[in-house]
Amino acid sequence: MRRNCLVLMLVVALLVSLTVTAFTAEQVTLRFAWWGSQSRHDKTLKVIELFEKEYPNIKIKPEYTGWDGYFDKMAAQAAGGNLPDLMQHDYKFIKQYVDNNLIIPLDQYVAAGKIDFRDIPASVMTSGYLNGKLYGINLGNNTYAIIYDPEMFAQAGIAEPKPGWTWDDYMAACRQIKKKLGIYADTNIANSGRYAGFEHYLRQHGFKFFGDSGKSLGYTDDKLFVNFYKMDLALVKEKVFSTAEIRIENHTVENDLMVTKKTAMATYWSNQIIAISKAAGRPLKMALYPSIKGQVKEGQYLKPSMFLSITKHSKHPEEAAQFISFFINSVEAGKVLGTDRGVPVANKVRDALKANLSVAETEMFNFVELAAKYSSAIDPPYPASFQEVFDLLTDIHYKMLYEVLTPEAAAKEFRTKANAILAR
């Protein structure tokens, strides 16, 4: 009897201890900032609810907006010493935050198991390392693609693009589409503001858009610029590519030329096929960018769709690390988020999603897997002044389109002015 009473007293004491611990656990609030569409906001808010249910002592305060103005807002908060604990980051901007000591290395949290990498291929996370340290957790893989309409290719009597097709194959297909269907073949492989085409071309020749130091362009031979843009200008002149006037117009997804059947191809990031296909109301496919015979390396690369980073202003980095781990590893969270931020990085999350993918999502999954086989390592993140360089190229590109500058003169002007911007 005394033994039973003693056991009962120990059980009661344990329950009381657990209850007290639950009530006295530190309540932590983390600010989490991200950009995106309303759909992304809704999905992310649901994942926050799931996390708070599993970790009741941690509350997440959401701070979300669209892409426009997001990094302006972050810059203002950085200047005021008030960055959120967690911020969604982009490959183009993350180097600036590392250089200015605004986000912290995450290696210690991975080593301690706070951020669980056990189900994530090591290669997926390499893009988040700068100066040998991990600053960004990749949320999904993405790559640029030529989205095309397979029905239009069939109507024009053209075989659908396969890996290894060349720039000559691409140009021949473009001319055939124009001849047979009377529509534009492509709208933006060299379009102002979308420089993946030129970057791809440089990489195929063994060069980069920006040098590793970020203080100059990654090439010196103007022939690379001239040869690439001559392709574009020739097809614009033949009205195979969209004209300068059309390129100037701002297109929403709903009135995109691909959606309205005024072009057979368009360049986008792979995850954008979901929105484009939905707006078009018909199945679309994706192709790799063209190759070059005897190319130095593959121009294609896998890009992190975005990162999660912990800022130096966070007072609770361990709890922030727990949230990141949940965000990338939870199957339940992954089912809510879907492919909104690209193809998920955790194997078990990808496997869980595959059974219920839409046609467009299946195309995206398959394409990213294909692109991985025909890719080389991504180049270092862009330097801080990249946007100024892109704006310069936009101006020079339109001068070529309106025949104010020849490709030769444009190449020299761009190289000279871009290097001056980068060297400042």
Secondary structure by P-SEA (a helix, b strand, c coil): caaaaaaaaaaaaaaaaaaaaaaacbbbbbbbbbbbcaaaaaaaaaaaaaaaaacccbbbbbbbbcccaaaaaaaaaaaacccccccccccccaaaaaaacccccaaaaaaacccccccccccccccccccccccbbbcbbbbbbbcccaaaaaaaccccccccccaaaaaaaaaaaaaaccccccccccccccaaaaaaaaaaaccccccccccccccccaaaaaaaaaaaaaaaaacccccccccccccccccccccccccccccccccaaaaaaaaacbbbbbbcccccccccccccccccccccccccccccaaaaaaaaaaacccaaaaaaacccccccccaaaaaaacccccaaaaaaaaaaaaaaaaccccccccccaaaaaaaaaaaaaaaaaaccccaaaaaaaaaaaaaaaaac
